[in-house]
Amino acid sequence: MIDWKNISLKDLAGYLSEELRKEGIDLME
């Protein structure tokens, strides 16, 4: 679970890219 109050943008981007990669989408091409 993410602590939304204390998450950094870098952590958020990493989390979102991981979630998208699970769905077959890669933002970091």
VOKEBA-623349 format. One record per residue (C-alpha): chain; x, y, z. Coordinates in Angstrom, 1 decimal, always signed. Example, Ala and Ser with C-alpha at 12.3 -4.5 7.8 and 13.67 -1.06 7.14 Angstrom:
2
+------+--------+--------+--------+
! papa !      x !      y !      z !
+------+--------+--------+--------+
!    A !  +12.3 !   -4.5 !   +7.8 !
!    A !  +13.7 !   -1.1 !   +7.1 !
+------+--------+--------+--------+
% end
This chain:
29
+------+--------+--------+--------+
! papa !      x !      y !      z !
+------+--------+--------+--------+
!    A !   +0.0 !   +0.0 !   +0.0 !
!    A !   +1.3 !   +3.5 !   -0.9 !
!    A !   +1.5 !   +6.2 !   +1.8 !
!    A !   +0.1 !   +8.9 !   -0.5 !
!    A !   +1.1 !  +11.7 !   +2.0 !
!    A !   +4.8 !  +10.8 !   +1.9 !
!    A !   +5.4 !   +9.4 !   -1.6 !
!    A !   +7.9 !  +11.2 !   -3.8 !
!    A !   +7.3 !  +11.8 !   -7.5 !
!    A !  +10.1 !   +9.4 !   -8.3 !
!    A !   +8.5 !   +6.7 !   -6.2 !
!    A !   +5.1 !   +7.4 !   -7.7 !
!    A !   +6.5 !   +7.2 !  -11.3 !
!    A !   +8.3 !   +3.9 !  -10.4 !
!    A !   +5.1 !   +2.5 !   -8.9 !
!    A !   +3.0 !   +3.5 !  -11.9 !
!    A !   +5.5 !   +2.2 !  -14.4 !
!    A !   +5.6 !   -1.2 !  -12.6 !
!    A !   +1.8 !   -1.4 !  -12.7 !
!    A !   +1.6 !   -0.5 !  -16.3 !
!    A !   +4.3 !   -3.0 !  -17.2 !
!    A !   +2.1 !   -5.7 !  -15.6 !
!    A !   -0.5 !   -4.6 !  -18.0 !
!    A !   +1.9 !   -4.9 !  -21.0 !
!    A !   +2.5 !   -1.1 !  -21.3 !
!    A !   +6.1 !   +0.2 !  -20.9 !
!    A !   +6.5 !   +3.9 !  -20.4 !
!    A !  +10.3 !   +3.7 !  -20.3 !
!    A !  +10.9 !   +2.8 !  -24.0 !
+------+--------+--------+--------+
% end
